Amino acid sequence: MQVYYLEIVSKDVESVCTAYEAANGVRFGAPDPGLGHARTAPLAGGGLVGVRAPLRTTEEPVVRPYWLVADIEAAVAAVVQAGGFVAVEPTPIPGHGTFAIYLQGGNDHGLWQL
C-alpha cells in the first residue's frame, strides 16, 4: 500500500504548513486550485501532502489518506463490498488523476488512480 495524497483539512493552513516545514525541512507550494487550493509538498517515495482550508462551512478538519490504486472502479467496488460508504464517487482532477472518498470505521479514506 502506498499513500499517494495525504490531505489535511485545517482551519489554520498557514500554521500547519509552517510547522511541517520547520519539522521536516520541506517547502509547501502556492495554493493549487485543482486540489481545493491546498498548499502541497512532496512525500518521500512519491506523492504529495496537501493542506487546505474547509471548502464549505460544514466541513470539519480531517486527515485523509488517499491510497494509490491501479483501478479505482474496482477498488471502490471492493470497499463497498467490505461495508464502506462511498462519499465521493471517482472524480477526475485534470493534471492530477482520479480520486474517490469513502467512509468506514468512523474514518474518512481516499483512493487515488493516476
For each residue, the residues with C-beta under 8 A, 3 or more apart:
1: 67 68
2: 45 46 47 67 68
3: 6 43 47 65 66 67 68
4: 46 47 48 66 67 68 97 112 114
5: 47 48 49 50 65 66 99 110 112
6: 3 43 47 48 49 50 63 64 65 66
7: 38 50 52 62 63 64 65 66 110
8: 16 49 50 51 52 61 62 63 64
9: 52 53 54 59 60 61 62 63 64
10: 13 16 51 52 53 61
11: 53 54 61
12: 15 16
13: 10 16 17 39 51 52 53
14: 17 18
15: 12 18 19
16: 8 10 12 13 19 20 51
17: 13 14 20 21 28 39 41 51
18: 14 15 21 22
19: 15 16 22 23
20: 16 17 23 24 26 28 41 49 51
21: 17 18 24 25 26 27 28 41
22: 18 19
23: 19 20
24: 20 21 41
25: 21
26: 20 21 41 42
27: 21 41
28: 17 20 21 39 40 41 51
29: 32 39 40 41
30: 39
31: 37 38 39 52
32: 29 35 37 38 39 40 50
33: 37
34: 93 94 95 96
35: 32 38 40 50 52 93 96
36: 50 52 55
37: 31 32 33 52 53
38: 7 31 32 35 50 51 52
39: 13 17 28 29 30 31 32 50 51 52
40: 28 29 32 35 48 49 50 51
41: 17 20 21 24 26 27 28 29 48 49
42: 26 46 47 48 49
43: 3 6 46 47 48 49
44:
45: 2
46: 2 4 42 43
47: 2 3 4 5 6 42 43 68
48: 4 5 6 40 41 42 43
49: 5 6 8 20 40 41 42 43
50: 5 6 7 8 32 35 36 38 39 40
51: 8 10 13 16 17 20 28 38 39 40
52: 7 8 9 10 13 31 35 36 37 38 39 55
53: 9 10 11 13 37
54: 9 11 57 59 60 61
55: 36 52 59
56: 59
57: 54
58:
59: 9 54 55 56 62
60: 9 54
61: 8 9 10 11 54
62: 7 8 9 59 108
63: 6 7 8 9
64: 6 7 8 9 101 108 109 110
65: 3 5 6 7 109 110
66: 3 4 5 6 7 99 110 111 112
67: 1 2 3 4 75 109 110 111 112
68: 1 2 3 4 47 112 113 114
69: 72 74 75 111 112 113
70: 113
71: 74 75 113
72: 69 75 76 90 98 99 100 111 112 113
73: 76 77 90
74: 69 71 77 78
75: 67 69 71 72 78 79 100 111 113
76: 72 73 79 80 86 89 90 100 102 111
77: 73 74 80 81
78: 74 75 81 82
79: 75 76 82 84 86 102 104 109 111
80: 76 77 83 84 85 86 102
81: 77 78
82: 78 79 104
83: 80 104
84: 79 80 102 103 104 109
85: 80 102 103 104
86: 76 79 80 89 100 101 102
87: 101 102 103 108
88: 91 99 100 101
89: 76 86 100
90: 72 73 76 98 99 100 111 113
91: 88 98 99 100
92: 97 98
93: 34 35 96 97 98 99
94: 34
95: 34
96: 34 35 93 99
97: 4 92 93 112 113 114
98: 72 90 91 92 93 112 113
99: 5 66 72 88 90 91 93 96 110 111 112 113
100: 72 75 76 86 88 89 90 91 110 111
101: 64 86 87 88 108 109 110 111
102: 76 79 80 84 85 86 87 108 109 110 111
103: 84 85 87 106 107 108 109
104: 79 82 83 84 85 107 109
105:
106: 103
107: 103 104
108: 62 64 87 101 102 103
109: 64 65 67 79 84 101 102 103 104
110: 5 7 64 65 66 67 99 100 101 102
111: 66 67 69 72 75 76 79 90 99 100 101 102
112: 4 5 66 67 68 69 72 97 98 99
113: 68 69 70 71 72 75 90 97 98 99
114: 4 68 97
